[in-house]
Amino acid sequence: MTQIDRHPLPSGISGLSGLLVAAALLGAGAARAQDTPPAIDPADFSRCLGQLKGTPAFRPISAATYARHTDGLAADPSVLVLLNRQPEFTLPVWDYLAMLVDDERVADGRAAYGRWHDTLQKIAQQSGVAPEIVVGVWGVESNFGQNLGGRPLVQSLATLSCFGRRQSYFRGEFAAALRILQEGHIAADKLSGSWAGAFGQTQFMPSTFFRSAVDFDGDGRRDIVDSVPDALASTAKFLQNAGWRRGEAWGFEVRLPAGYDTSGASRKAKRPIAAWRADGVTLADGAPLPDSLPRAGLLVPARREGGGPAFLVGRNFDALFSYNASENYALAIAQLSNLVAAPAGTPIGFVQPWPTDDPGLSRAQNRELQALLLTRGHDIGSADGLIGARTREAIKTEQQRLGMEADGRAGQKLLAALRGG
């Protein structure tokens, strides 16, 4: 997949990284008629909540717990807008990775690795998941706990349980959220996250919490919001459950022979590493393929655009993919993990360049671009590094003025042109 993050409803995890990228793709900040929240009759909402408490999913929830968290609860119509939005703009893989794996996140990841080194080592001994992988997930999902989301889960999930698409799915998540509160794992005022219900340091859905959350600090609660040890150990447990294999690499960048046919490339079409060697595939630097990956599939994210970096990926990459159902998302975690564990000064990018003459921007560069647009009088809000609808409209205006293709994309060429005045 070369243009990604259409962000369907989550199957188990719905990360803030994805939501932040989706905010740009979905036109955050745009004032559009179809984005007006629907009117919800409070009586209809109250009636729905009254009916839900007697359904099978809510049988584990006591009447007292249910009443405590739903009596007087108001619906949040804005989540229905987010549920029904379709992205207007898709990101090429090089833009996506530039946003998620940049110098800031690598530096923060190395600092987090150092701070939590002993805890991460203990988690790795128990789970078999390498510390840098856990740190990579943490960084991509919530920027190391800096972006947890601020929507009350009970309100969001209750609304989605009564209105809109996939109500049965959200009812299960709503019941799981109430069970988390009933069992005392997380306080009600701390149970906030994304509009779809993901929460915590590494963004679990409530049902995922009960499959994978771990009380690693031994306080009797599985607190993935305020307990970093619990959150990191729970992340490793999720990957274990997804089939993570101890001591096996997620994959590596490779060099393909000239003219190599990649038409059938797929991470799912795994072959013995010896077969790839026989085809003349090497590591990106020309070294022989290692034995740390017994079977692998070929991933060429920008194949349709003309090539770019290629990767052999194994079962552990599939485990990363299961976290958010996007190959580019999994690649972002994998690359961030590599860089967190690499010596300082290791280049951010891959050996083979992406097939573009206009690479993507880091978060710092996005903020700089927005600041330049603000100085030119464009009403785009704050320079927050998220390229939403208003920023793209301003970009189009500047692109037209500069004689560039007015596609609304934030790239290195536009940034250089605006820097030049």
N, C-alpha and C positions, 0 to 999 in steps of 0.2 A: 504494500500500500504506500503510495508516494505522497498523497495529500490526505491528511488524517485529522483525527479528533472531531468527528461528527458527533461524538458523545451521545450514543443511545443511552437509555436508562441502564444503570449499573446492574451487573449480574452478581456482584458481591462486594466490590470496592468502587468508590467514586471519589477520586482524589482531588484536593485543592489545586494541584498542578494542572490537572485536566480542566478544572473549573475556571482557573485563571486564563488558560489558553482559550477555553470556550467562550469566556467573556469577550475576548477580542473577536472570535469567529462569529459570535451571535450578535455582535453590534452593541456591546454594552454602552449605555448612555444614550442610545438613539431614542428619539421620541417618534414613535410610529403608532398609528391607529390600532393596528392589530396587537400592540403590546399593552393596551389598556387592560388592566385586570378585570376579570368578569365580576359582576355583582353576585354576591352570595347571600342568600337569605339566612340570617342567624337561626331562624327556626328550623330550616332544612338541615343545617349543620348540627344543631342540637339533636334533632331527630335521628340523624345518621349515627352520631356518637352513642346515643341510647341503644340503637340496634346492634352496634358493633360489640358492645360489652358482653352480649350473650352468645357470640359466635365462637366456634372451636378455637380459633387462634388466640382468643383472649381468656380462655379458661384458666391458664396459670396465673392470671392477674387478679388479685383480690379486689373485692368491691371497694375497699378503702383506698387502695392505690389508684384504681381507675377514677374514682370520684375526686381524689386529691389533685390529679393532673388534668382532668377534663371538665370539671364543673366550672362554668363561666368562661371556658376557653373560646377564643375568637378564631375564626378561620383566617388564613393568610392567602388572599387571592393571587398575590404576586408569584407564588410558586407555580401556579397553573400557567402563567405566561412563560416561565422558564421551561416547564414541562413540554409546552407545545411549540417552542421556537425551533426553527430549522436554521442551520448556519448559512450565512450569506457569503462567506469568504472562507476558503480553505488555505491552509499553510503548506508550502512545500516542506519537505523533511528538513532541509538545511535551515529554514527559518525556525521551525519547531525546536530543533536541537540547540540553536543559538540562544533561544529564550530560556531553555531549561538547564543547559550545561554551559555556564559561563565562568569567568574568573571569580566573580563574587561567590557563586555557589560552591566552587571547588575550594576556595579559601575557607569558607564557613564549614564545609564538610571536613576538611583536615583538622580544623579547630575542634569540631564536635567529636571526631574520631579520637583526638588526643584527650579530651576531657572525659570521655566515657570509655576509655581504652579497656580498663579492667572489666567493666560490666560487659562490654562487647566480646571480650575474650571468653568469659564464662558462658555467654549465650552461644558462642560458636562451638564451644566444647560440648554443650548439651544438644544443640540442634544440627550442627554440621554446616550451618550457613555462615559464610565468611563475613567478618565484621564490616568490610567495606561495602558489601552488598546491602546489608541492613542500613548502613549510613546513606547509601545511594537512594534507597526507597524513602527514607526519612527526608532527605533533601528535596527530592522531586515532589513528594506528597504534600509537605507542609512547610518547606523551606526551614527545616530543623525546628519545627514547632512555632515558627513566627506567624504562620497563616493557618489558623485552625477553623476559620469560618465562624460567623456570628449569628446564624439563624437558629432559634430554639427548635430542637428536633421534634419535640412532641407536637408543637403547633404545625410545623411543616408536614410531618408525616400524617397527622390527623386530617389535615386538609386534603392531602393527596389520597388518603384512604376513602374519602367521601366524594371527591369530584375528579374529573379528568380521566385520563387513560391509566390502565394497569392498576386499578384500585386494589385488586386482590394481592398483587405484589407488595404494594405499600402497606396494606393492612398487616401483613406478616412482619414488616419492618417496624411498624407502629407498635405492635404487640411486643416485639423484642426490645424496643426502646423503653417501654413501660416496665418490662421485666428487669432491665438494667437498673432502673430507679428503685424498683421494689426490693431488689437484692442488695442495694446500697453500694454498688460498685462506684457510681459516679453521682455527685450531687446534681439536683435538678438544674441549678443555675449554671452548671458546668457542661450540661449536655446540649451543646450547640455545635453547629457545623455547616455543611452545605445545604442547599435547598432540597436536595434529593435524600438527605439523611446521613451522609458520611460524616464522621467525627473523629477527633483524636489526633495524636501526633502523626500517625501514619494512615489516617482516614479510613476507618472500618465502617461498613454498614452495620446496623445493630445485629442482624442475624449472623454476620461474619464474626462479630464480637464473641458470640457464644460458641462458635466453632474454633476460634483461634486465640482469643485473648488469654493472657497468662498473668498470674500474680507472681511476678519475679522478685519483687522486693519483700514478699512475705508478710504483708500487712493485712491479709485476708480479703483484699479487694483487687479486682482486675481494673486498674485505673489507667487507661491509655490516654487520658487527657493530661493529668498533672504528674504522673509517674513516668519519667523517661525510661527507667529499666523495664517497667511493665510494657510500655509501648514498643520498645525495641525487641524484647523477647517475643511479644505477640506477633510482630512482623516476621520474625524468623519462624515462628510456629505456622503462620499462614503459608510461607514458602515451603516449609516441610510438608504441610498438608497438600500443597500443589505439586508435590513430587520432586522437591529439591534433592540433589544427590551430593552427598558429602565428598569433598575433594575434587569434584569435577568442574571444569571451567564452564562459564556460560557460553563461551565462544571466543572468537578473535577475528580481527580484520585480516583479510587474505588478498593475495594477488592472483588474478586469473590469467591464464595464458592468452596471448593475443588472439582475438577472434572467437573466444570461448562462447558457446551458445548458452545464454542465460534464460532462454524463453521458458524453460520449465523450472526455474529457480523457485524454491519454496522451503521455508523452515520446516515444514511437515515432511518433506521428502528426504528423510535422513538416510545416509549411507555410511558404511564404515570409513574411518578416516583414511585407511589404506587406499580406498577407491578414489578419494579426492587426490591423494598423492599421485596415484597412477595417472590421473588426468593432468598432472602438472601444476596443480594448485599449491601455492606456498603461502607462508605468512607474508604480511604486507611488505616486510623488509627483505624478502627473498629467502629467509631461513626455512628449513623444512617444517612441516606441520608437526606439532607435538602430539604426544599420546594422552594428554590430559582430557581429551574429548574423544571417546570411542566411536561415537556416531554423530553425524551432524547433517543439517540441511543448509542449503545455500540461500542467504538473504541478500538481495540487491535492492535496497529501498528506493533508489532513483532509476531503476531499470528503464522505465518508460521515458525518462528525460535524457537518457543517453549513458547511463552507467553510474560513475561515482564509486564510492567505497562499497566493497563487498565483504560479507562476513559468513563464516561457518558458525552455526549456532546449534547448541545441543539442548538436552532436556531441561537444563537449568534456565535457559532463555525462555523456554515455554512456561516455566514457573513464574518468571517475571511478567510474561505476557498475561498470565491469568490474573494479575493484580488489577489490570485496567483494560484488557482486551484491545491493545494497540501495539503493533510491532515497533512503531517509532517511539512510543512511550517506554517499552521494554529496553529499546536501544539507548534511550536517554539515561535510564537507571544504570545500565551496564557501563556506559561510557563514564558517567559520573563516578561510579564505583572504581573503575580503573584509575581515574585521575586522583581520587582521594587517597588511594594506596600508592600512587606513583611519586617519585621525587619531585620536589618543588621545581617549577620551571618547565615541567613537561607540557608540550603544546596541547591546547584544548582540542584541536581538530584531529581528523584521521589522516593517515598517510596519503591516501588517494583523495584528491579534492572532489567536491560536489560538482556536477555538470552545470555550473552557472558562473557568469562573470559578475554577478551581483549578490554576494553572500548575505546572509541574514544578520540581524543586529542582536547584540546582547541586551540584557535588561538595562544596563548603564547607558548603552548607546540609544536604546529606545527613549529613555528619559531625556537624554541630550537632544534627540530629534524633536521631542515634544516641547522642550524648552525653546528651541529655535522657532518652532511654529507659533508658540505663544508670543515671542518677541515680534513676530510678523502680524500679530493681531488676530490670530485664529482662536475662536472660542471653543477650546477643547477640554476645559476643566484643568485638572492638575497634571503635572508631569509625573505620572505614576508608573511608567514603563509598560502599561497595557495599551496596545494599539486597538482601540475600539472604533465604533462607527464615526464619531465626530472627528477623531484623529485621522481616519482614512479619508474623510471628505476634505479635510485640510490638506492632506498629502496630495490628493487629486488636483486641488487648486494649484499647489506649488509645482506639481509635475507639468501641468498645462503651461504655467508661466515659463518653466524652464525648457519646454519643448520635449519633454519626456513622455513616454507612454503613461497615460493617466489611469493606472490600474489600482491606485490606493495602497500599494504595497510599500512597506518600510524596508528599505535596503541600504547597502553601503553607498551606492551611487547617489541616492538622494541625500543621505546624510552629508557626504562630501560636498555636494553642490550647495547645500544650505550653510555648511560651515564656511564656504567661500563667499557667502554673501549674495 
